Amino acid sequence: MKSIIYYSFLFSSFLSIAVASEEAVHHEASVWDLKYPFINFIILLAILSKVVKPLREKFNKQADDVKSLMDSAAKSNKDAEERLNKFQTKIKNLDSELVKIVGEYESDAAQFGKNQSEETITTIARMKRDLENKLDGEKTELIDELNHDLVNKVVSSTKTTIKNNKDYQVKATQKIVSELR
């Protein structure tokens, strides 16, 4: 588009120079002397009519872009001011915030200690119950083992006694036979 304007301007300039050099011969001024500048003016208007619309659209687009940037900047500025005000309020209330945080920390620590204590008591009770159950089981197992050993010893002692004594052998045999009948 720039090249069209440039070449049109160059063409009209050369045309004006050519006409002016032709008419450089001395003669009287008339209205007809303005015909070539008028033609140049019409060409210029035609070119401008083709160029003005895209330029107007470009400028309008740039104006819209600048407006949106300004709106965005205003919004960002407003957000920044709000954040600044919040931070300034927090800084002013820093002592009360600190007291609040320390209070929350102390209550959380006390609650944690209480929960930990309850959990420890529960764990100890469960471990005590498990230990008692384990001890009872081991005690029962040991008693059963002792009883079994005792019975084995009594049986073996009885066998030995019966084998060594003929009188006992006869009595034992009679007793077994009598119970079988």
VEXLOKOL-367564 format. One line per 2 residues: number of its first residue (from 1); for each residue y, z, x negated of N, C-alpha, C. Coordinates in nm, 4 decimals. Layout:
<mikols>
NUM	Y,Z,X,Y,Z,X,Y,Z,X ~ ...
</mikols>
This chain:
<mikols>
1	-0.1176,0.0000,-0.0827,0.0000,0.0000,0.0000,0.1248,0.0000,-0.0878 ~ 0.1211,0.0777,-0.1955,0.2347,0.0815,-0.2872,0.2576,-0.0555,-0.3495
3	0.1471,-0.1249,-0.3783,0.1610,-0.2575,-0.4399,0.2264,-0.3556,-0.3427 ~ 0.1960,-0.3457,-0.2124,0.2582,-0.4337,-0.1129,0.4085,-0.4108,-0.1108
5	0.4480,-0.2853,-0.1100,0.5920,-0.2534,-0.1081,0.6580,-0.3050,-0.2356 ~ 0.5922,-0.2809,-0.3466,0.6488,-0.3211,-0.4751,0.6671,-0.4732,-0.4812
7	0.5620,-0.5482,-0.4438,0.5717,-0.6953,-0.4508,0.6703,-0.7495,-0.3484 ~ 0.6786,-0.6876,-0.2315,0.7764,-0.7326,-0.1308,0.9181,-0.7105,-0.1808
9	0.9412,-0.5973,-0.2387,1.0739,-0.5669,-0.2923,1.1088,-0.6646,-0.4063 ~ 1.0119,-0.6911,-0.4924,1.0324,-0.7834,-0.6036,1.0606,-0.9243,-0.5522
11	0.9829,-0.9663,-0.4504,1.0029,-1.0993,-0.3927,1.1406,-1.1130,-0.3300 ~ 1.1807,-1.0134,-0.2529,1.3124,-1.0212,-0.1877,1.4248,-1.0178,-0.2906
13	1.4042,-0.9438,-0.3990,1.5067,-0.9400,-0.5045,1.5211,-1.0763,-0.5702 ~ 1.4079,-1.1395,-0.6050,1.4147,-1.2727,-0.6662,1.4760,-1.3735,-0.5718
15	1.4420,-1.3634,-0.4441,1.4967,-1.4550,-0.3443,1.6474,-1.4378,-0.3350 ~ 1.6935,-1.3141,-0.3365,1.8380,-1.2878,-0.3301,1.9077,-1.3410,-0.4537
17	1.8443,-1.3220,-0.5681,1.9038,-1.3707,-0.6935,1.9096,-1.5229,-0.6920 ~ 1.8012,-1.5871,-0.6441,1.7982,-1.7339,-0.6409,1.9041,-1.7873,-0.5471
19	1.9188,-1.7260,-0.4329,2.0180,-1.7706,-0.3352,2.1575,-1.7456,-0.3896 ~ 2.1726,-1.6302,-0.4515,2.3057,-1.5976,-0.5041,2.3443,-1.6927,-0.6166
21	2.2480,-1.7323,-0.6987,2.2809,-1.8238,-0.8085,2.3115,-1.9627,-0.7538 ~ 2.2478,-2.0054,-0.6449,2.2750,-2.1334,-0.5821,2.4148,-2.1358,-0.5241
23	2.4517,-2.0269,-0.4644,2.5807,-2.0223,-0.3970,2.6888,-1.9708,-0.4891 ~ 2.6561,-1.9540,-0.6146,2.7545,-1.9059,-0.7103,2.8687,-2.0068,-0.7254
25	2.8407,-2.1254,-0.6837,2.9468,-2.2262,-0.6853,3.0546,-2.1772,-0.5908 ~ 3.1729,-2.1974,-0.6273,3.2853,-2.1424,-0.5544,3.3002,-2.2058,-0.4174
27	3.2919,-2.1243,-0.3180,3.3175,-2.1725,-0.1829,3.3725,-2.0587,-0.0989 ~ 3.4048,-2.0848,0.0238,3.4663,-1.9848,0.1088,3.3589,-1.9003,0.1748
29	3.3925,-1.7745,0.1983,3.2986,-1.6819,0.2598,3.2814,-1.7140,0.4067 ~ 3.1568,-1.7006,0.4532,3.1295,-1.7227,0.5934,3.0189,-1.6265,0.6377
31	2.9949,-1.6253,0.7657,2.8910,-1.5385,0.8218,2.7541,-1.5874,0.7739 ~ 2.7406,-1.7122,0.7480,2.6130,-1.7685,0.7055,2.5743,-1.7207,0.5663
33	2.6668,-1.6672,0.4938,2.6341,-1.6137,0.3621,2.5458,-1.4875,0.3746 ~ 2.5438,-1.4254,0.4898,2.4668,-1.3028,0.5124,2.3241,-1.3305,0.5624
35	2.2880,-1.4573,0.5785,2.1559,-1.4871,0.6338,2.0428,-1.4386,0.5426 ~ 2.0533,-1.4586,0.4096,1.9459,-1.4142,0.3208,1.9397,-1.2621,0.3076
37	2.0500,-1.1921,0.2958,2.0396,-1.0456,0.2979,1.9833,-0.9950,0.4311 ~ 2.0173,-1.0639,0.5437,1.9637,-1.0249,0.6727,1.8116,-1.0447,0.6754
39	1.7653,-1.1577,0.6196,1.6207,-1.1836,0.6130,1.5543,-1.0753,0.5272 ~ 1.6159,-1.0404,0.4155,1.5633,-0.9341,0.3291,1.5566,-0.8011,0.4048
41	1.6607,-0.7745,0.4833,1.6651,-0.6507,0.5602,1.5538,-0.6482,0.6646 ~ 1.5275,-0.7605,0.7304,1.4209,-0.7707,0.8306,1.2852,-0.7504,0.7624
43	1.2674,-0.8118,0.6441,1.1411,-0.7938,0.5706,1.1240,-0.6465,0.5325 ~ 1.2346,-0.5863,0.4866,1.2296,-0.4450,0.4513,1.1922,-0.3581,0.5720
45	1.2506,-0.3863,0.6878,1.2167,-0.3116,0.8095,1.0696,-0.3314,0.8479 ~ 1.0184,-0.4528,0.8338,0.8784,-0.4805,0.8667,0.7862,-0.4013,0.7741
47	0.8221,-0.4015,0.6455,0.7397,-0.3267,0.5488,0.7463,-0.1772,0.5787 ~ 0.8669,-0.1285,0.6033,0.8823,0.0142,0.6330,0.8101,0.0536,0.7609
49	0.8090,-0.0355,0.8593,0.7386,-0.0024,0.9840,0.5885,0.0137,0.9583 ~ 0.5338,-0.0612,0.8617,0.3927,-0.0481,0.8269,0.3669,0.0763,0.7415
51	0.4665,0.1171,0.6638,0.4488,0.2274,0.5698,0.4831,0.3624,0.6327 ~ 0.5763,0.3636,0.7265,0.6257,0.4896,0.7817,0.5161,0.5668,0.8559
53	0.4346,0.4992,0.9352,0.3318,0.5688,1.0130,0.2319,0.6421,0.9229 ~ 0.1738,0.5762,0.8204,0.0838,0.6512,0.7320,0.1551,0.7647,0.6576
55	0.2808,0.7391,0.6186,0.3556,0.8458,0.5506,0.3801,0.9632,0.6444 ~ 0.4147,0.9328,0.7701,0.4382,1.0383,0.8682,0.3100,1.1196,0.8902
57	0.1960,1.0487,0.9032,0.0684,1.1172,0.9216,0.0354,1.2045,0.8007 ~ 0.0610,1.1519,0.6816,0.0349,1.2267,0.5602,0.1221,1.3524,0.5543
59	0.2508,1.3345,0.5849,0.3418,1.4501,0.5829,0.3052,1.5509,0.6913 ~ 0.2653,1.5033,0.8092,0.2240,1.5947,0.9162,0.0987,1.6720,0.8761
61	0.0046,1.6013,0.8109,-0.1175,1.6676,0.7651,-0.0847,1.7727,0.6607 ~ 0.0021,1.7370,0.5677,0.0416,1.8335,0.4658,0.1153,1.9509,0.5274
63	0.1967,1.9246,0.6299,0.2675,2.0327,0.6979,0.1678,2.1260,0.7672 ~ 0.0659,2.0665,0.8303,-0.0377,2.1488,0.8946,-0.1135,2.2312,0.7908
65	-0.1442,2.1691,0.6770,-0.2143,2.2411,0.5702,-0.1300,2.3574,0.5193 ~ -0.0009,2.3309,0.4996,0.0884,2.4373,0.4519,0.0979,2.5479,0.5561
67	0.1051,2.5093,0.6837,0.1128,2.6089,0.7904,-0.0131,2.6950,0.7943 ~ -0.1307,2.6296,0.7820,-0.2557,2.7073,0.7838,-0.2644,2.7971,0.6608
69	-0.2174,2.7485,0.5465,-0.2160,2.8325,0.4263,-0.1226,2.9519,0.4445 ~ -0.0093,2.9268,0.5058,0.0860,3.0363,0.5304,0.0261,3.1387,0.6275
71	-0.0400,3.0886,0.7320,-0.1056,3.1807,0.8272,-0.2148,3.2617,0.7575 ~ -0.2935,3.1941,0.6756,-0.3993,3.2622,0.6022,-0.3412,3.3656,0.5068
73	-0.2330,3.3277,0.4395,-0.1687,3.4215,0.3470,-0.1114,3.5402,0.4230 ~ -0.0534,3.5146,0.5397,0.0015,3.6244,0.6201,-0.1106,3.7182,0.6657
75	-0.2226,3.6609,0.7072,-0.3353,3.7428,0.7510,-0.3902,3.8248,0.6341 ~ -0.4050,3.7598,0.5186,-0.4533,3.8313,0.3998,-0.3565,3.9421,0.3609
77	-0.2283,3.9133,0.3711,-0.1275,4.0138,0.3389,-0.1368,4.1318,0.4352 ~ -0.1560,4.1028,0.5631,-0.1685,4.2083,0.6632,-0.2926,4.2942,0.6355
79	-0.4048,4.2276,0.6050,-0.5282,4.3010,0.5720,-0.5083,4.3879,0.4487 ~ -0.4401,4.3315,0.3483,-0.4162,4.4076,0.2256,-0.3270,4.5287,0.2542
81	-0.2276,4.5121,0.3389,-0.1405,4.6246,0.3741,-0.2186,4.7330,0.4486 ~ -0.3070,4.6913,0.5396,-0.3884,4.7888,0.6130,-0.4790,4.8660,0.5175
83	-0.5411,4.7950,0.4248,-0.6275,4.8619,0.3274,-0.5472,4.9556,0.2386 ~ -0.4280,4.9101,0.1990,-0.3410,4.9946,0.1170,-0.3044,5.1212,0.1932
85	-0.2706,5.1060,0.3212,-0.2367,5.2234,0.4031,-0.3561,5.3175,0.4155 ~ -0.4753,5.2626,0.4326,-0.5953,5.3471,0.4422,-0.6164,5.4240,0.3125
87	-0.6030,5.3525,0.2006,-0.6226,5.4197,0.0718,-0.5149,5.5250,0.0465 ~ -0.3915,5.4939,0.0848,-0.2851,5.5929,0.0670,-0.3117,5.7156,0.1541
89	-0.3608,5.6930,0.2756,-0.3956,5.8052,0.3631,-0.5085,5.8873,0.3014 ~ -0.6079,5.8181,0.2465,-0.7182,5.8899,0.1828,-0.6695,5.9686,0.0620
91	-0.5780,5.9098,-0.0142,-0.5251,5.9798,-0.1313,-0.4465,6.1033,-0.0870 ~ -0.3680,6.0889,0.0203,-0.2922,6.2034,0.0709,-0.3868,6.3128,0.1203
93	-0.4980,6.2716,0.1795,-0.5936,6.3668,0.2358,-0.7077,6.3954,0.1387 ~ -0.6848,6.3712,0.0110,-0.7899,6.3867,-0.0883,-0.8410,6.5302,-0.0949
95	-0.7497,6.6270,-0.0902,-0.7916,6.7670,-0.0958,-0.8797,6.8029,0.0242 ~ -0.8357,6.7622,0.1427,-0.9164,6.7943,0.2607,-1.0485,6.7176,0.2569
97	-1.0463,6.5939,0.2087,-1.1701,6.5167,0.1942,-1.2635,6.5843,0.0945 ~ -1.2065,6.6351,-0.0148,-1.2870,6.7033,-0.1160,-1.3520,6.8281,-0.0576
99	-1.2742,6.9057,0.0188,-1.3289,7.0260,0.0830,-1.4395,6.9860,0.1816 ~ -1.4151,6.8789,0.2551,-1.5139,6.8306,0.3516,-1.6431,6.7875,0.2800
101	-1.6277,6.7149,0.1695,-1.7442,6.6682,0.0944,-1.8211,6.7862,0.0354 ~ -1.7473,6.8833,-0.0200,-1.8129,7.0017,-0.0780,-1.8862,7.0785,0.0319
103	-1.8242,7.0928,0.1484,-1.8889,7.1615,0.2614,-2.0160,7.0898,0.3039 ~ -2.0080,6.9562,0.3138,-2.1261,6.8792,0.3509,-2.2352,6.8928,0.2445
105	-2.1937,6.8934,0.1177,-2.2910,6.9082,0.0084,-2.3605,7.0435,0.0167 ~ -2.2822,7.1482,0.0392,-2.3404,7.2831,0.0465,-2.4353,7.2960,0.1652
107	-2.3941,7.2399,0.2803,-2.4823,7.2492,0.3971,-2.6092,7.1656,0.3749 ~ -2.5938,7.0497,0.3118,-2.7120,6.9676,0.2808,-2.8033,7.0397,0.1823
109	-2.7434,7.1048,0.0820,-2.8240,7.1777,-0.0170,-2.8964,7.2942,0.0491 ~ -2.8276,7.3659,0.1385,-2.8909,7.4780,0.2082,-3.0046,7.4273,0.2971
111	-2.9805,7.3179,0.3680,-3.0835,7.2603,0.4547,-3.2020,7.2136,0.3711 ~ -3.1731,7.1510,0.2564,-3.2804,7.1058,0.1680,-3.3621,7.2242,0.1183
113	-3.2919,7.3314,0.0773,-3.3619,7.4520,0.0308,-3.4494,7.5107,0.1398 ~ -3.3962,7.5163,0.2605,-3.4723,7.5702,0.3736,-3.5953,7.4828,0.4012
115	-3.5752,7.3527,0.4051,-3.6871,7.2613,0.4298,-3.7911,7.2720,0.3185 ~ -3.7435,7.2811,0.1946,-3.8348,7.2923,0.0807,-3.9140,7.4222,0.0878
117	-3.8454,7.5305,0.1272,-3.9124,7.6601,0.1394,-4.0193,7.6549,0.2475 ~ -3.9850,7.5970,0.3627,-4.0826,7.5856,0.4712,-4.2009,7.4983,0.4288
119	-4.1720,7.3912,0.3594,-4.2787,7.3021,0.3136,-4.3687,7.3734,0.2121 ~ -4.3065,7.4526,0.1241,-4.3842,7.5269,0.0247,-4.4730,7.6297,0.0926
121	-4.4186,7.7011,0.1911,-4.4982,7.8008,0.2643,-4.6149,7.7330,0.3354 ~ -4.5878,7.6191,0.3974,-4.6937,7.5448,0.4666,-4.8003,7.4984,0.3673
123	-4.7562,7.4500,0.2530,-4.8513,7.4031,0.1509,-4.9358,7.5190,0.0992 ~ -4.8718,7.6330,0.0744,-4.9457,7.7507,0.0266,-5.0479,7.7951,0.1298
125	-5.0094,7.7990,0.2576,-5.1019,7.8395,0.3639,-5.2193,7.7425,0.3716 ~ -5.1905,7.6128,0.3617,-5.2973,7.5132,0.3666,-5.3902,7.5279,0.2457
127	-5.3318,7.5501,0.1283,-5.4136,7.5676,0.0079,-5.4992,7.6948,0.0184 ~ -5.4413,7.8024,0.0762,-5.5163,7.9267,0.0931,-5.6339,7.9045,0.1879
129	-5.6079,7.8347,0.2980,-5.7126,7.8052,0.3957,-5.8211,7.7182,0.3323 ~ -5.7787,7.6171,0.2565,-5.8768,7.5311,0.1887,-5.9596,7.6106,0.0883
131	-5.8933,7.7013,0.0146,-5.9641,7.7837,-0.0839,-6.0648,7.8761,-0.0160 ~ -6.0230,7.9387,0.0945,-6.1143,8.0267,0.1675,-6.2347,7.9487,0.2189
133	-6.2093,7.8293,0.2722,-6.3204,7.7459,0.3204,-6.4126,7.7071,0.2059 ~ -6.3558,7.6756,0.0929,-6.4357,7.6379,-0.0234,-6.5183,7.7563,-0.0730
135	-6.4522,7.8731,-0.0796,-6.5239,7.9938,-0.1232,-6.6367,8.0292,-0.0267 ~ -6.6092,8.0200,0.1045,-6.7143,8.0465,0.2033,-6.8306,7.9498,0.1858
137	-6.7991,7.8228,0.1633,-6.9039,7.7227,0.1441,-6.9853,7.7514,0.0191 ~ -6.9160,7.7828,-0.0907,-6.9874,7.8128,-0.2151,-7.0698,7.9417,-0.2015
139	-7.0117,8.0424,-0.1296,-7.0834,8.1680,-0.1085,-7.2108,8.1425,-0.0294 ~ -7.2000,8.0641,0.0774,-7.3161,8.0318,0.1607,-7.4202,7.9569,0.0783
141	-7.3711,7.8637,-0.0033,-7.4618,7.7851,-0.0875,-7.5341,7.8744,-0.1892 ~ -7.4595,7.9674,-0.2504,-7.5208,8.0595,-0.3476,-7.6197,8.1548,-0.2806
143	-7.5837,8.2034,-0.1609,-7.6750,8.2926,-0.0878,-7.8027,8.2175,-0.0531 ~ -7.7883,8.0934,-0.0065,-7.9064,8.0135,0.0259,-7.9918,7.9913,-0.0987
145	-7.9267,7.9653,-0.2100,-7.9995,7.9429,-0.3348,-8.0709,8.0705,-0.3797 ~ -8.0010,8.1853,-0.3677,-8.0638,8.3136,-0.4034,-8.1821,8.3440,-0.3115
147	-8.1642,8.3224,-0.1839,-8.2742,8.3451,-0.0888,-8.3933,8.2555,-0.1227 ~ -8.3635,8.1321,-0.1531,-8.4707,8.0392,-0.1888,-8.5421,8.0860,-0.3150
149	-8.4626,8.1265,-0.4159,-8.5229,8.1777,-0.5399,-8.6056,8.3045,-0.5125 ~ -8.5492,8.3914,-0.4286,-8.6197,8.5163,-0.3961,-8.7525,8.4871,-0.3268
151	-8.7476,8.3956,-0.2295,-8.8698,8.3601,-0.1578,-8.9706,8.3001,-0.2558 ~ -8.9240,8.2130,-0.3435,-9.0136,8.1523,-0.4437,-9.0751,8.2593,-0.5345
153	-8.9935,8.3549,-0.5748,-9.0448,8.4611,-0.6619,-9.1453,8.5489,-0.5871 ~ -9.1109,8.5797,-0.4605,-9.2028,8.6626,-0.3806,-9.3342,8.5882,-0.3617
155	-9.3268,8.4589,-0.3290,-9.4479,8.3792,-0.3075,-9.5276,8.3717,-0.4376 ~ -9.4573,8.3443,-0.5476,-9.5293,8.3340,-0.6756,-9.5882,8.4686,-0.7165
157	-9.5133,8.5760,-0.6919,-9.5638,8.7102,-0.7238,-9.6847,8.7428,-0.6361 ~ -9.6774,8.7036,-0.5101,-9.7870,8.7292,-0.4172,-9.9091,8.6493,-0.4589
159	-9.8891,8.5253,-0.4975,-10.0011,8.4411,-0.5426,-10.0669,8.5030,-0.6652 ~ -9.9820,8.5476,-0.7547,-10.0362,8.6076,-0.8772,-10.1140,8.7345,-0.8429
161	-10.0582,8.8144,-0.7563,-10.1241,8.9391,-0.7184,-10.2554,8.9091,-0.6481 ~ -10.2574,8.8120,-0.5591,-10.3787,8.7780,-0.4845,-10.4820,8.7195,-0.5792
163	-10.4399,8.6365,-0.6739,-10.5345,8.5756,-0.7682,-10.5981,8.6819,-0.8579 ~ -10.5229,8.7821,-0.8922,-10.5723,8.8850,-0.9848,-10.6601,8.9890,-0.9129
165	-10.6485,9.0034,-0.7844,-10.7213,9.1063,-0.7128,-10.8159,9.0392,-0.6134 ~ -10.9496,9.0653,-0.6289,-11.0504,9.0036,-0.5445,-11.0471,9.0602,-0.4035
167	-11.0144,9.1832,-0.3926,-11.0078,9.2474,-0.2629,-10.8995,9.1813,-0.1776 ~ -10.7870,9.1540,-0.2406,-10.6767,9.0887,-0.1682,-10.7151,8.9464,-0.1296
169	-10.7905,8.8804,-0.2116,-10.8328,8.7430,-0.1827,-10.9180,8.7414,-0.0565 ~ -11.0082,8.8357,-0.0441,-11.0977,8.8417,0.0706,-11.0158,8.8732,0.1951
171	-10.9301,8.9694,0.1901,-10.8478,9.0068,0.3047,-10.7597,8.8892,0.3484 ~ -10.7019,8.8188,0.2517,-10.6133,8.7074,0.2833,-10.6917,8.5959,0.3503
173	-10.8123,8.5711,0.3028,-10.8948,8.4654,0.3578,-10.9348,8.5028,0.4986 ~ -10.9730,8.6264,0.5214,-11.0106,8.6691,0.6560,-10.8925,8.6594,0.7519
175	-10.7814,8.6991,0.7054,-10.6608,8.6959,0.7915,-10.6268,8.5522,0.8294 ~ -10.6344,8.4587,0.7337,-10.6017,8.3180,0.7615,-10.7031,8.2596,0.8582
177	-10.8313,8.2910,0.8388,-10.9361,8.2371,0.9257,-10.9199,8.2971,1.0651 ~ -10.8883,8.4199,1.0759,-10.8744,8.4812,1.2082,-10.7544,8.4238,1.2829
179	-10.6537,8.3876,1.2156,-10.5338,8.3306,1.2820,-10.5571,8.1857,1.3199 ~ -10.6456,8.1195,1.2506,-10.6739,7.9809,1.2823,-10.7598,7.9693,1.4062
181	-10.8394,8.0692,1.4387,-10.9284,8.0631,1.5528,-10.8542,8.0882,1.6755
</mikols>
